[in-house]
Amino acid sequence: MAYTKLNSEIIAKLKAILGPENVLTDEEKMQPYAHDEVPDPNYQRLPEAVGFAHTAQQVAAVVRLANEFHFPVVPRGTGTGLAVGAVATSGGLVLSLEKMNKILEINKEAMYAVVEPGVLTSVLQKTVEEQGLFYAGDPCSGDSCCIGGNIATNAGGNRAVKYGTTRHQVYAIEVVNPTGNIVNLGARLRKQSTGYCMDQLIMGSEGTLGIITKATLKLLPKPQYSMDLLAIYPDPTDAIATVGKIAMAGLVPTCIEYMDNVTIKSVEKYLDMELQGSANGNYLIIEIEGDDEDDLDEKAEAIGDICTEAGADDVLVAEHDRIWRARKVYSEAARAESVVIAKEDVVVPVEKEPLLFKKILDLAAKYQVVTRIAAHAGDGNIHLNVLKMAEDDYEEWEKKVGQLQRELYAVIYQLGGRLSGEHGIGYKRKHLMEEFTDPAELEMMRAIKKALDPNNILNPGKIFDV
């Protein structure tokens, strides 16, 4: 589809809406907005302009202008995505919401918060914790990702086992729709059956169906008793197989995370820190919460026994800050080893996770690639990073990765899984989405996009082609 280039007339109108200081056209200043956290230069696209919004009214005015002149608008938070979802692959304007970063309200009695989309997840977590409350959303990039981006991609993270993904933390959203109207979707209710669930449709749509300008989020009482267990396994498949055994015992940890041994050693090098059991161990990090100390101890003992019976050499009480710092920097540690990485974000039903994990290990050996593996094991979401090392020929490496992916995706869908557990499809996986998704389902998605965004203005070329 041909779009109008951002000529001097359009730029002048954008500056009138956003303020001259909030519109960038200088290539050097726009460079940080030419990519997200995918470092591969093949996925970088310099936008024609970058705009910074401060209000929902400004966002709406920009979208109406885009419809009038027919140019793309790419919504962007803090740019921590891993699917090239906030990159101007069709040209046009990158519209940043990072300056809309105010916490508007925290209500302790009713336990909710109202925030703008640019609020960092970690800032919200710390702010509500100071008032004895708890926000359950917890992506690994929480220190740098923002609430709007979390909602737009339905970010998962570590606590999804017990609390669900981002969509489960949201009561309502204020959205600028693709034709430039400000719409309030959802409500601060525990249940409702009033028409289509439009708020849930927008969540996870990666900025293709609306731009989130405000969110009302669920808060909980801050857990008073919690503990982190570290189970160390010589056999990685035994570690993954433990997850189902914990579930079968009726235990619901806050999270169950996995790291393989080479990833642990990668993190140790990156942090210049020695971790427990790193000589030849593979980790399950299990966080539990209890009603009191006795309840916590009983759960810890039960889980410890299950892990030991499943093959763990040792089960320790971990130091919270140390172990979670190690888990959350695994992606940065891999990037320190190699700038070019093929990142997979695959997900299957939890009981099928051991089968998928074995297939991943077999494929890595078959194609002789260097991998770093971590997983939100408690919800079936495995992160496979395939590293291009300095000695690898790029074309040969790319060919092997492509062959590995083809076999991997076929198995994932046979197991009832999907391409992405939390990172989204964006531009990077669009061709895979179209190849592996049921054509009838994909046609429904296209019909929704065409109906809500008739001019294909919002984040075109992401998830699928119209």
Secondary structure per residue as TSV (DSSP state, phi and psi in degrees):
chain	resnum	aa	ss	phi	psi
A	1	M	-	360.0	133.2
A	2	A	-	-85.5	130.9
A	3	Y	-	-113.4	157.4
A	4	T	-	-75.0	133.4
A	5	K	-	-70.8	150.9
A	6	L	-	-77.1	88.9
A	7	N	-	-81.3	-178.8
A	8	S	H	-62.3	-33.8
A	9	E	H	-65.1	-45.9
A	10	I	H	-66.2	-42.9
A	11	I	H	-59.2	-42.1
A	12	A	H	-62.3	-40.4
A	13	K	H	-69.0	-37.3
A	14	L	H	-62.9	-41.4
A	15	K	H	-66.4	-33.4
A	16	A	H	-67.1	-33.1
A	17	I	H	-79.6	-47.6
A	18	L	H	-97.1	-17.2
A	19	G	-	97.2	137.7
A	20	P	G	-56.2	-35.0
A	21	E	G	-72.4	-10.8
A	22	N	G	-107.7	18.3
A	23	V	E	-129.4	120.8
A	24	L	E	-106.0	136.0
A	25	T	-	-130.1	-7.5
A	26	D	-	-72.6	126.6
A	27	E	H	-59.8	-40.9
A	28	E	H	-64.4	-41.3
A	29	K	H	-72.0	-26.7
A	30	M	H	-84.0	-12.1
A	31	Q	G	-54.2	-41.7
A	32	P	G	-60.9	-18.8
A	33	Y	G	-97.7	9.1
A	34	A	G	-88.3	-2.4
A	35	H	-	-156.1	164.6
A	36	D	-	-107.2	-140.5
A	37	E	S	-85.1	5.2
A	38	V	-	-84.0	112.1
A	39	P	-	-80.2	-13.0
A	40	D	-	-58.8	120.0
A	41	P	G	-61.8	-18.4
A	42	N	G	-64.6	-18.7
A	43	Y	G	-105.9	8.8
A	44	Q	-	-90.2	135.5
A	45	R	-	-140.1	120.4
A	46	L	-	-74.9	125.3
A	47	P	-	-71.3	166.0
A	48	E	S	-77.4	-27.1
A	49	A	E	-160.6	158.5
A	50	V	E	-123.5	130.6
A	51	G	E	-119.6	148.9
A	52	F	E	-118.8	118.0
A	53	A	-	-94.6	149.8
A	54	H	-	-118.2	-16.0
A	55	T	S	-141.7	159.5
A	56	A	H	-63.8	-33.7
A	57	Q	H	-64.0	-38.6
A	58	Q	H	-65.5	-43.2
A	59	V	H	-59.1	-45.5
A	60	A	H	-62.3	-40.7
A	61	A	H	-65.3	-39.2
A	62	V	H	-64.5	-42.8
A	63	V	H	-67.0	-38.1
A	64	R	H	-64.9	-38.4
A	65	L	H	-63.8	-40.5
A	66	A	H	-62.9	-38.7
A	67	N	H	-67.7	-37.3
A	68	E	H	-65.9	-43.3
A	69	F	H	-101.7	-6.6
A	70	H	T	61.7	66.7
A	71	F	-	-130.9	151.8
A	72	P	-	-74.0	147.6
A	73	V	E	-122.3	123.1
A	74	V	E	-109.4	106.5
A	75	P	E	-69.4	145.2
A	76	R	E	-146.1	138.8
A	77	G	S	-96.9	-110.0
A	78	T	S	-102.6	6.1
A	79	G	S	74.5	28.4
A	80	T	-	-94.4	7.1
A	81	G	-	-65.9	160.2
A	82	L	S	-125.1	23.7
A	83	A	S	-132.3	13.8
A	84	V	S	58.0	41.0
A	85	G	-	-86.8	-21.8
A	86	A	S	-112.8	32.4
A	87	V	S	-114.5	140.9
A	88	A	-	-80.3	69.5
A	89	T	T	-70.2	-16.3
A	90	S	T	-111.3	16.1
A	91	G	-	80.5	-164.8
A	92	G	S	88.1	-151.4
A	93	L	E	-105.8	129.6
A	94	V	E	-88.9	119.1
A	95	L	E	-104.6	107.6
A	96	S	E	-87.8	136.2
A	97	L	-	-104.8	11.4
A	98	E	T	-65.3	-23.4
A	99	K	T	-86.9	-6.7
A	100	M	-	-89.9	77.5
A	101	N	-	-126.5	36.4
A	102	K	-	-101.4	140.1
A	103	I	E	-86.3	112.0
A	104	L	E	-83.9	-30.7
A	105	E	E	-161.3	140.3
A	106	I	E	-127.9	117.8
A	107	N	E	-108.7	108.0
A	108	K	T	-71.1	-38.2
A	109	E	T	-67.5	-46.3
A	110	A	T	-92.1	-5.5
A	111	M	T	56.1	65.0
A	112	Y	E	-148.9	161.7
A	113	A	E	-131.3	145.6
A	114	V	E	-115.2	124.0
A	115	V	E	-135.7	156.0
A	116	E	-	-82.6	162.8
A	117	P	T	-69.0	-24.0
A	118	G	T	-85.6	3.0
A	119	V	-	-66.0	127.0
A	120	L	B	-67.1	141.5
A	121	T	H	-58.3	-43.5
A	122	S	H	-65.9	-34.7
A	123	V	H	-65.7	-42.9
A	124	L	H	-62.9	-45.3
A	125	Q	H	-57.1	-48.1
A	126	K	H	-67.0	-39.2
A	127	T	H	-64.9	-44.0
A	128	V	H	-74.3	-31.7
A	129	E	H	-63.4	-33.3
A	130	E	T	-63.5	-19.7
A	131	Q	T	-105.1	16.4
A	132	G	T	77.6	18.6
A	133	L	E	-115.1	178.2
A	134	F	E	-147.9	126.0
A	135	Y	-	-103.7	121.0
A	136	A	-	-79.1	-21.2
A	137	G	-	-61.9	132.4
A	138	D	B	-152.0	65.0
A	139	P	-	-62.4	152.8
A	140	C	T	-61.6	-26.5
A	141	S	T	-92.2	26.1
A	142	G	T	-55.7	-28.7
A	143	D	T	-71.5	-17.5
A	144	S	T	-128.8	-15.9
A	145	C	-	-86.5	162.0
A	146	C	B	-119.7	161.9
A	147	I	H	-61.1	-42.5
A	148	G	H	-59.7	-43.4
A	149	G	H	-66.2	-38.6
A	150	N	H	-58.8	-43.8
A	151	I	H	-70.5	-42.2
A	152	A	H	-62.9	-29.6
A	153	T	H	-106.6	0.7
A	154	N	T	49.6	56.2
A	155	A	-	-55.8	143.9
A	156	G	-	-94.8	-95.9
A	157	G	B	100.1	-167.0
A	158	N	T	-79.1	-29.0
A	159	R	T	-97.6	12.1
A	160	A	H	-63.9	-25.5
A	161	V	H	-56.1	-46.9
A	162	K	H	-95.4	-38.4
A	163	Y	H	-108.8	-8.5
A	164	G	-	87.8	-178.6
A	165	T	-	-87.6	-171.9
A	166	T	G	-58.5	-40.0
A	167	R	G	-58.3	-25.1
A	168	H	G	-81.3	-5.5
A	169	Q	G	-102.5	3.7
A	170	V	E	-114.5	128.1
A	171	Y	E	-84.9	-47.7
A	172	A	E	-155.3	158.0
A	173	I	E	-137.2	145.9
A	174	E	E	-98.5	129.3
A	175	V	E	-133.0	140.1
A	176	V	E	-91.9	118.5
A	177	N	-	-80.0	173.2
A	178	P	T	-65.0	-13.3
A	179	T	T	-102.1	3.2
A	180	G	S	95.4	20.2
A	181	N	-	-99.1	144.0
A	182	I	E	-89.4	122.2
A	183	V	E	-127.1	137.7
A	184	N	E	-101.8	123.1
A	185	L	E	-121.7	142.5
A	186	G	E	81.4	-179.9
A	187	A	-	-160.6	158.5
A	188	R	S	-82.0	70.7
A	189	L	-	-131.0	151.9
A	190	R	S	-80.7	-23.5
A	191	K	-	-156.2	154.6
A	192	Q	-	-169.1	146.0
A	193	S	-	-133.1	71.6
A	194	T	S	-126.3	83.5
A	195	G	S	80.3	-167.8
A	196	Y	-	-65.5	149.5
A	197	C	-	-87.1	74.8
A	198	M	H	-68.2	-33.8
A	199	D	H	-62.7	-40.2
A	200	Q	H	-69.9	-27.7
A	201	L	H	-66.3	-41.0
A	202	I	H	-69.4	-39.4
A	203	M	T	-64.9	128.7
A	204	G	T	85.9	1.1
A	205	S	S	-87.4	3.3
A	206	E	T	58.2	38.4
A	207	G	T	74.0	13.0
A	208	T	S	-91.9	-16.8
A	209	L	S	-119.2	-6.8
A	210	G	-	174.8	160.2
A	211	I	E	-112.5	117.8
A	212	I	E	-75.0	126.0
A	213	T	E	-116.9	-9.5
A	214	K	E	-164.7	149.6
A	215	A	E	-141.5	139.9
A	216	T	E	-104.3	118.1
A	217	L	E	-112.0	147.8
A	218	K	E	-78.2	136.8
A	219	L	-	-118.9	158.6
A	220	L	E	-130.7	162.2
A	221	P	E	-62.1	141.5
A	222	K	-	-65.8	127.4
A	223	P	-	-59.9	131.9
A	224	Q	S	-88.9	-26.5
A	225	Y	E	-130.1	119.9
A	226	S	E	-148.2	160.5
A	227	M	E	-153.1	146.1
A	228	D	E	-111.3	123.7
A	229	L	E	-104.0	142.8
A	230	L	E	-119.8	110.1
A	231	A	E	-100.1	128.0
A	232	I	E	-113.1	122.3
A	233	Y	E	-117.9	135.9
A	234	P	S	-72.4	-30.2
A	235	D	S	-107.7	118.3
A	236	P	H	-63.3	-33.1
A	237	T	H	-69.0	-31.6
A	238	D	H	-64.2	-38.5
A	239	A	H	-61.5	-50.2
A	240	I	H	-63.6	-38.2
A	241	A	H	-67.7	-19.1
A	242	T	H	-66.7	-28.9
A	243	V	H	-56.7	-48.1
A	244	G	H	-64.1	-33.1
A	245	K	H	-69.5	-34.3
A	246	I	H	-66.9	-42.4
A	247	A	H	-64.6	-41.1
A	248	M	H	-64.8	-23.7
A	249	A	T	-81.6	-0.8
A	250	G	T	81.0	14.8
A	251	L	-	-96.4	138.4
A	252	V	-	-124.2	88.7
A	253	P	-	-66.2	162.1
A	254	T	S	-64.7	-41.9
A	255	C	E	-157.7	156.1
A	256	I	E	-134.5	111.4
A	257	E	E	-114.1	148.3
A	258	Y	E	-123.2	142.7
A	259	M	E	-139.6	132.5
A	260	D	-	-84.2	169.9
A	261	N	H	-64.4	-41.3
A	262	V	H	-67.8	-30.2
A	263	T	H	-70.4	-40.0
A	264	I	H	-59.2	-45.1
A	265	K	H	-67.7	-34.1
A	266	S	H	-61.9	-43.2
A	267	V	H	-66.3	-40.9
A	268	E	H	-57.7	-44.4
A	269	K	H	-65.4	-42.7
A	270	Y	H	-64.5	-41.3
A	271	L	H	-90.3	-8.9
A	272	D	T	53.4	52.9
A	273	M	-	-142.9	137.9
A	274	E	-	-92.5	132.0
A	275	L	-	-109.1	153.5
A	276	Q	T	-64.4	137.3
A	277	G	T	65.4	24.4
A	278	S	T	-82.7	-8.7
A	279	A	T	-58.0	-49.2
A	280	N	T	-149.0	20.4
A	281	G	-	-95.1	154.6
A	282	N	E	-116.3	139.8
A	283	Y	E	-99.1	140.9
A	284	L	E	-115.2	122.0
A	285	I	E	-103.2	117.9
A	286	I	E	-121.7	114.7
A	287	E	E	-99.7	132.1
A	288	I	E	-125.9	154.1
A	289	E	E	-124.4	149.7
A	290	G	E	-139.2	162.5
A	291	D	S	-74.5	-29.3
A	292	D	S	-156.4	-178.2
A	293	E	H	-65.4	-38.0
A	294	D	H	-64.8	-43.4
A	295	D	H	-60.8	-42.4
A	296	L	H	-63.6	-44.6
A	297	D	H	-63.7	-38.9
A	298	E	H	-64.6	-42.7
A	299	K	H	-65.9	-41.4
A	300	A	H	-62.6	-41.4
A	301	E	H	-66.1	-42.8
A	302	A	H	-63.5	-45.0
A	303	I	H	-67.3	-39.6
A	304	G	H	-59.6	-42.1
A	305	D	H	-64.4	-41.2
A	306	I	H	-62.7	-44.7
A	307	C	H	-63.5	-42.3
A	308	T	H	-64.0	-45.2
A	309	E	H	-64.8	-26.0
A	310	A	T	-86.7	-2.2
A	311	G	T	119.5	4.5
A	312	A	-	-71.7	134.7
A	313	D	S	-72.1	-33.8
A	314	D	E	-153.1	148.0
A	315	V	E	-130.6	117.2
A	316	L	E	-118.8	156.7
A	317	V	E	-83.3	117.5
A	318	A	-	-87.7	153.8
A	319	E	-	-77.9	117.6
A	320	H	H	-53.6	-58.3
A	321	D	H	-62.2	-38.4
A	322	R	H	-68.7	-46.9
A	323	I	H	-71.9	-36.6
A	324	W	H	-76.1	-29.3
A	325	R	H	-62.6	-42.9
A	326	A	H	-62.2	-43.7
A	327	R	H	-65.8	-40.6
A	328	K	H	-78.8	-16.5
A	329	V	T	-99.9	10.7
A	330	Y	H	-60.0	-35.6
A	331	S	H	-68.1	-41.8
A	332	E	H	-65.4	-36.8
A	333	A	H	-64.1	-41.0
A	334	A	H	-64.7	-40.1
A	335	R	H	-66.8	-30.2
A	336	A	H	-66.3	-26.2
A	337	E	H	-82.4	-34.1
A	338	S	-	-154.5	129.9
A	339	V	S	-73.4	-34.0
A	340	V	-	-97.1	116.1
A	341	I	E	-138.0	135.2
A	342	A	E	-91.7	114.1
A	343	K	E	-103.0	121.8
A	344	E	E	-107.5	143.8
A	345	D	E	-132.4	48.8
A	346	V	E	-82.8	156.6
A	347	V	E	-144.3	140.8
A	348	V	-	-137.6	165.8
A	349	P	-	-54.6	143.0
A	350	V	G	-55.6	-39.0
A	351	E	G	-70.4	-16.4
A	352	K	G	-94.2	-2.5
A	353	E	H	-60.1	-42.0
A	354	P	H	-59.3	-37.1
A	355	L	H	-64.8	-43.7
A	356	L	H	-64.7	-42.1
A	357	F	H	-62.5	-43.0
A	358	K	H	-61.8	-40.2
A	359	K	H	-63.3	-39.8
A	360	I	H	-61.4	-44.8
A	361	L	H	-63.8	-40.7
A	362	D	H	-64.4	-42.3
A	363	L	H	-67.6	-38.2
A	364	A	H	-62.8	-39.3
A	365	A	H	-70.8	-40.6
A	366	K	H	-60.8	-44.5
A	367	Y	H	-97.0	1.6
A	368	Q	T	51.5	55.7
A	369	V	-	-111.0	156.4
A	370	V	E	-90.5	124.1
A	371	T	E	-123.0	156.2
A	372	R	E	-131.3	124.0
A	373	I	E	-121.9	128.4
A	374	A	E	-135.7	160.1
A	375	A	E	-153.3	146.1
A	376	H	E	-84.5	76.4
A	377	A	G	-62.6	-29.1
A	378	G	G	-67.8	-17.4
A	379	D	G	-124.8	17.4
A	380	G	T	79.4	13.5
A	381	N	E	-102.0	110.6
A	382	I	E	-107.8	129.6
A	383	H	E	-101.6	110.5
A	384	L	E	-106.5	117.5
A	385	N	E	-106.0	121.4
A	386	V	E	-104.9	116.6
A	387	L	E	-94.4	137.3
A	388	K	-	-92.3	112.1
A	389	M	-	-84.5	164.5
A	390	A	T	-57.6	-34.3
A	391	E	T	-81.2	-8.4
A	392	D	S	-79.3	134.4
A	393	D	-	-72.9	130.0
A	394	Y	H	-61.2	-46.7
A	395	E	H	-64.5	-40.2
A	396	E	H	-67.9	-41.8
A	397	W	H	-61.5	-44.4
A	398	E	H	-63.1	-38.8
A	399	K	H	-63.7	-44.7
A	400	K	H	-64.8	-40.3
A	401	V	H	-62.9	-42.5
A	402	G	H	-61.2	-41.8
A	403	Q	H	-66.7	-42.1
A	404	L	H	-60.4	-45.8
A	405	Q	H	-60.2	-44.2
A	406	R	H	-57.7	-46.4
A	407	E	H	-66.8	-40.0
A	408	L	H	-63.8	-48.1
A	409	Y	H	-65.1	-36.3
A	410	A	H	-61.0	-42.4
A	411	V	H	-67.5	-40.9
A	412	I	H	-57.2	-47.4
A	413	Y	H	-71.5	-30.9
A	414	Q	H	-63.5	-31.6
A	415	L	T	-86.8	1.0
A	416	G	T	85.7	19.6
A	417	G	-	-95.5	-171.7
A	418	R	B	-141.5	167.5
A	419	L	S	-65.3	-36.1
A	420	S	B	-135.5	131.0
A	421	G	S	-91.1	-27.6
A	422	E	S	-158.0	-21.5
A	423	H	S	-78.7	-22.8
A	424	G	-	91.7	178.9
A	425	I	-	-96.5	-48.2
A	426	G	T	55.4	-141.1
A	427	Y	T	-92.9	-32.1
A	428	K	T	-64.3	-39.3
A	429	R	T	-107.1	12.7
A	430	K	H	-57.7	-44.1
A	431	H	H	-65.1	-32.3
A	432	L	H	-73.0	-38.0
A	433	M	H	-57.3	-44.6
A	434	E	H	-72.3	-27.6
A	435	E	H	-79.3	-38.5
A	436	F	H	-103.6	-11.3
A	437	T	S	-84.1	142.0
A	438	D	-	-53.0	123.5
A	439	P	H	-54.3	-35.9
A	440	A	H	-67.3	-39.5
A	441	E	H	-65.4	-42.6
A	442	L	H	-64.2	-37.1
A	443	E	H	-66.2	-36.0
A	444	M	H	-62.1	-43.0
A	445	M	H	-62.3	-44.4
A	446	R	H	-62.3	-39.3
A	447	A	H	-63.8	-39.0
A	448	I	H	-65.2	-45.9
A	449	K	H	-59.4	-45.7
A	450	K	H	-64.3	-38.3
A	451	A	H	-69.7	-42.6
A	452	L	H	-84.6	-28.8
A	453	D	-	-128.5	70.7
A	454	P	T	-62.1	-25.4
A	455	N	T	-97.7	4.7
A	456	N	-	52.3	52.6
A	457	I	-	-90.7	-42.2
A	458	L	B	-83.2	115.3
A	459	N	S	45.5	53.7
A	460	P	T	-65.1	152.5
A	461	G	T	80.1	11.2
A	462	K	S	-109.3	147.2
A	463	I	S	72.4	-54.0
A	464	F	S	-158.5	163.5
A	465	D	-	-89.2	139.9
A	466	V	-	-76.0	360.0
